[in-house]
Amino acid sequence: MSYSLKISLLALIIAVSRPAASVAQSGSSQYKCMIQMTNYMGEKAYIAVSLINGKGAYEKTLYVLGSDKKWYPDVKAWYKALGKKTPNISAISGASVAGGDRSVIVLEIDNSKLNKDYKLRFESSVEDKEDHAKDVEIPLTTEGLSTKSEGTGFIRYVRFSPN
């Protein structure tokens, strides 16, 4: 094989592989999310982290803190939004979190949703206490993910950092 043919083939391979690499990079990003709870008394909280579209409708579950499915109906708005199509969330669920504690989770966020009309909703629920359907809502923007967001219920605040 001639030298110029080898160079041409190498250039073709590089050109063809570049778009695939940029698509993979533009697919999604991971963000560390630290959730600090208020100092409430009682059972551990279950928290559903959801992607909410511009019309205020549930689009996707990003993470669930609390792994016992029998308590999912107590996270009322999230559970109702799921309807009869309960997703397999075993890969995106973890332990519930107690009053005063903090939890660090990793959220996988589709880059095409960033800086569009989307938000992240944190719904919290504690057994024998009220449910907070919009404990924290954060605009899914570069600015929203770079500031500390205060909660209105069991969550004191949420803070993000790139993973």
N, C-alpha and C positions, 0 to 999 in steps of 0.2 A: 504494500500500500504506500502510495507516495506521501511525502511530507505534507503537501498542500491539502491532500484529501483527508489526512489525519486531523489537521488543523480545522478544516471545514466541519468534520464530524464532531469534534470537540465543541466548536462554537454552536452547532445545532443542538447538542445535548444540553449545553448551558442555557441556551435560549428557551428550550422547551421546559426545562426544569424550574426556571425562575418563576413563572406564573404560579406554579403549584406551591412553591415556597411562600410567595406573598399571600396566597389564599389561606394557607395554614396560619400565617401570622395574623391575618385579619379576622380569623374565625372567632376566637374568644380569648379572654384574659382572665387570669386568676387574681383575686383580691383577698387579702387577709381582712377579716372582719372581727373586731373585738366588741363584744356586747357586755356592758357593765350593768348589772341589775341594781335596783333600789334595795334598801334594807327592810324588806317586808318580812313578816312572820308567816309561816305556813309551808305548804308543800313546794316542791320544785316546779318551776314554770316550764310549760311547753311553748315553744316559739316557732312559728312558720314564717319563713322569709320567702316572699313571692315577688315575681315581676308583674307589674301592673301597667297596662297600656294607657294611651292618652285618653281613652274614654272612661278610665277608672275601673276597667274590668280586669279580673285575674287572667294572666296569660300562662304563667309557669311557676312551679315550685322550685326554688333554688336551694333551699335547705330547711330541715326540720330539726329542732332541738327537742328531743323526747322520742324514744324509740318504741314505747308500748302503744300499739295501734288502738287499744281500747279507749285511750284518752283523746284520740284525734277529734272526735265529735265535739269536744270541749273548746277546740280552737275553731269557733263557730263559722266565721266568715270564710276562712280558708277551706274548711271542710265542705261547706255548702257550695263554694265555687268549684270544687272538684266534682261534685255530682256523683254519678255512679261510676265514673272512670278514675278510680283511685290509682295513681301511678306507683310504680315500684320505686320507692324512695330509699331503699336500703343503702345505696351508695352516697346519698346526700342527707343522711340523718346521723344524729349523735345524741349524747346524753342530755337530759333536761338540766336546767341550771337553777340553783337555789338563790334565795334572797341574799343580796350583798356580794355574791360571787360574780365572776366574769368568765366568759367563754370566748375562745378564739376559734373561728371556723374559716374555711376557705370557700369562697363563692366563685363559681365559673360563670362569667358574664359574657354574653354574645356581644362582640364589638360593634355590630351593626345597630344595636339598641342604644349605645352610648351617645349622649348629646342629641337624642331624639326626644319624643314626647313619652317617655317611660319613667317609672319610679320604682323604687324598692319599698315594699311594705313589710314591716315586722309586726306580726300579730302575736300577742302574748296571752296566756291563760294559765290560771292556777286553780287547782281543785278547791271547791267551796268558796271561791272568790269570783269576782267579775272577769269577763273576757275583755281585752282591749284590742279591738279589730284593727285600729290604726295607731298602735303604740308609738311607732316611729315610721314616718314616710320620708324618703330621701329621693330627690330628683336624680335620675340616673344620668348625671352630667359629670364632667371632669371636676367642676367646682363642688358638686354635691358629694362626690366620693373623697374629697380632700378636706372636708370640714367635719367637726364633731357634731352629731345630730342628737338633740335631747329627746328623751322619751316622755310619754304622757301617762304611762301606767306602771307596769312592773319593771320596765327597762329605764335605767337612768340615762344612758347614752350609748350611741354606736359610733365607732370610728373605723375607717378603712385605711389600708396601706397596700400598695402593689405587692404581689407575692413574688 
